[in-house]
């Protein structure tokens, strides 16, 4: 029995969701299942490679819906869960009892655990630390911006490794480890810590770059990191540097996409008044009400800058 499990790649909640679903599936559905993984990233168009559905059963966790008859299981918690209205209609017509959506959930990991426990009799107690931290990380429920920028807790160090390490095979090994070991044991392992040290150095350099480049006006912090070569950043750096801001809009470019990241400050003294998922959907992106992103082709930097200006203008009103 082969399960193909697709998950939101280089994302702590995506990895934790994959580990939680794997443990549930092997304990309650097919104990002898052989599981293979593939991380999914948001790209322009976001269309699925349907050839990835090569298992006896196929699952997607923490990512958009695919209207394929080969998709057996699906869990998601994003407002922007469907690429098209037809995809949503396909989901609504499903009668399998194995496809679930709840965009009120802070994390997909917690959502999977609750459904698995309540509907399938799964014991999620051994995974509670993982579920707890996925809830905090994906729900941005930190004590402060400093907590997630200073990265003192092992779970946050593992988060940074998952997000920044380009080695997909290592991220897959983290998933497998999290199904059989405690979160703390995985996060403090020699290999995770070895990979964390250069990432921490880069993180500190990015912090200083954002400090130098960021412009804060009308409750919005904006910065463009394309020319500096940073393809990502800790999304709480702007709130660490500018605690009074309400929103952040940033442009980065990596090998696979140009990305406009849009977020809101959980600790802002001024309340959020925009639904960021809906705003990003206008440009082919999506996310949650409080955070989202827009993906373009790697060579569409100027288009990205134009969109960024439009988004900043709207959030500044």
N, C-alpha and C positions, 0 to 999 in steps of 0.2 A: 504494500500500500504506500503510494507516494503522495505526499502533500506538498504542493508548491505554495509558498507563503510570500506574498508581496507586501512590503511595508514602506512607510515614509522614510526614505533614506537619510542618513546623517542628521537625525532628529532624535532626541532622547525619548520623547513619547512614542515615536515610531518604533524604536528599538525595544522599549519596554512593552509596547503593545504586541510586538512579534514574540517576545519571550513569554508573555502572559498567555497569548493564544496558543503557542506551542505546548506549554505545560497543560493547559486545559484540554487541548485536542488529544494529547497522548495519554492523559489520565481518564478522560470521559468518553472519547469518541473512538479512536484507533490506537491502542497502546503500542502497537508495533510499527506505527507509521514512520516512514523515512521522510524527513522534512528537508526541503531545499529552499533557499531564500533568494530574494532579489530586492534591492532597495530601489524605490521609485523617487524621482526628483521632478519638481514642477519645471516644465520647459514650455517654450512657445507652442501653443496649440494643445499641449498636454494629452495628445492622443496616445492610447495604449498600444504597445506591441503585443498583439493578441497571441503571438507565438510563445509568450511567457507562460500561458496557461497550458502547461505540458504535464500536469500532475493528474493522478486519479481523482483528486479533489484539489481545488484551487481557491485560495483565500487572499483577500486584500484587507489590510488593517491600516487605519489612520491615513487614508488616501481616497481620492475620488473614485466614484463608481464606474465600473466597466459593464456595458450592456451585453455581456457575453453569456451564452448558455453554459459555457464551461466554468463560469464563476460560481463556486459553491457557497462560500462564506464571505461576508463583508461586514466590517464594522467601521464607522466613521463618526466624527463629531464636528465637522466643519460646516459652516453655513454654505460654503461654495462646494457642495459635495457632488454636483452634477455638471458635466460639460454642456449638456443640452437639455431642453425640456423633454425630449424623447428618452433620454437616459433616465430622467426622474420617473417618467411614466413606466418604463421598463421595471424599475425598482418597485414602484407602487403595485404593480401587477404580480410581483413575485409572491408565491404561496409556500415557499420552502420552509419558512421559519428560521432561516439561517442568515438573514441579511438585516442589519440593524443600523439605524441612524438616530442620533440624538445630539443636536448641535447646542443644547444647553449644558452639555458636559464639559468640564474644564480639561479633562484628558481622555483620550481614547482608551488608555490602559485601565483606568477606573471603570469606564463603561463596559469594556470586555469582561472584566472581573465580576462586575455586578450581574450582567446577563448570564455569564457562565455559572455563577453561584445560584442565582434565583431560578433559572430555567433548566439547568443541566446538572445541578447538584455538585458543582465544583468547589473544592476547598481552597479558597484563595488566601488563607491565613499565612502560609509561608512566604507569600509574595507581598505582604503588607508594606514593608519598607520601600519596595520598588514602586508600588501603587501610590504610596504617600508622596514620594519625590516626583513622580510623573505628574501628579496633581499640582504640586507646587510649581514645577518648572513650566509645564505647558499652560497652566492657568495664571502664571506670573504672580503667584501668591507669596512672594518673598517678603521677608521682614523689612527689607530696604533695598534700594539700588546697590548699596555697598555690598550686601550679602552676595549678590550674583555677579558683581564685578571683581570683588577681591578673591572669590573662589577658594574659600578656606575649607568647606565641607567636601569630603570625598565624592559624594554624589554629584556635586557641581563640577568637580574635576573630571569625572567620567563623562558628564554632559559635554564638556568642552572638547574632550577627545573624540567623542562620537560625532560632534558637529564639524571638527576641523581636520581629523585624520583622513587622508584620501584613500586609505587602504580598505577597500570594501570587504576583503576577506577577513580582516581583523575585526571589523564591525560585526560581521556575521559570527565570528567566534565569541564576541561579547554577548550576542543574543543567546547562543548555545550555553555559555557559562551562566547567564542569568536564569536559565531554566532549572539549573541544578545547584547553584551556589547563591549565597546571600549577596545583596547589593553591595554591602560594605566589603565583603571578601573580594568581589570583582573589582570594585573601585580602587582598592588599596593594593591590588596585585602589582608585582614588580613591572610587568609589561605595560599596564595602563599608566603607571607612574613614570616609566621611562618615556613613553610617548607624550605624556602631559608636559614635561619640562620644556621642550622647545615650543610647544603650543602656548604655554604660559608666557614665554619670552615674546613671542609674536603678539599675543594678546596685549601685553604691556606697551609694545611699540604701536599697536593699533590705537590704544587708548590715547597715546600722545598725539598721533596723527589726527584723530577726531578732535581732540582739544584744539589743535592748530587750525583745522579746516572748517569746523562747524560755524554756522551762522544761526543766531537765535533772534527771531523777530515774530511778534504777534502770536506768541504761544506755540511756535513751530521751530524746531531745530532741524536744519537741513545740512547735508554734507555729501560731497562727491569724492569717492575714493578710487575712481577708475585709474587716474594717472599715477596714483601711488602703488597700484598693483595689488591692493587688498581685495580679495574676492569674497570676504565675509567679515563679520565683526560681532562681538557680543552686543546683543540688541539693547542692553540696559546701560551701556556706556553713556548715551546721551542724557539719561535721567540722573546718572551719577554726576555728570559734569554740569547739567542744567536742571536742578531739581524743581524749578518753577515752571518748566515747559509742560505743555499738554500733549503735543504730538512730535514725532520724529519722522523725517523722510530722508532716505539715503539711497545713493546709487553705487552699485558695485558691479564688477565684471569678472567672470571666471571663464574657464575653457568651454563651458556648455551654455552659458546664458549671461545676458546683462540683466540685472535685477534691481527693481525699485522696491525697497523695503519700507513699509509704512506701519507705524506703531503708535500706541498711546501710553502715556505715563500712568502707571497704577497709583502713584502717590501725588498726582497733580493737584494743586489747590483749586484749579479750574476744571470743572467736569468735562468729560468727553461728550461732544454733541453730534459726532459723525459716526456712521456705521462703516468701518474701514473695509469690511468684506464687500459691501455693496459698491463702495468707491472703487476698489481694485477690480471688481468684475467688469466695470465699464471698459477697462483696458485689457480684458482677457485674463485677469488674475483672480484672486479671491483670498479667502482665509476666514477669520473670525471678526466679530464686531469690533474687537479691540486691537487686532493686529492682522496684517495681510501682506501680500506681495504681488508684484507684476513681473512676469518673465518675458524677456525679449531675446532675439538671437544675439550671439556674442558681438556681432559687428553693428548692432543697432544702438550704439552709445548715444548718438545725437538724438535719436528718437526717444531714448530713455530720458535724456536731459529735458526734452520738451515736455514729456509726460510728467516728470518730476516738478517742473515749474507749475503745471496746471494743478497738480495735487497739492502742492504747497499753497497756491493761491486759494484753493477751495478750503483747506483746513485753517487758513488764516482769517477766514470770515467769521 
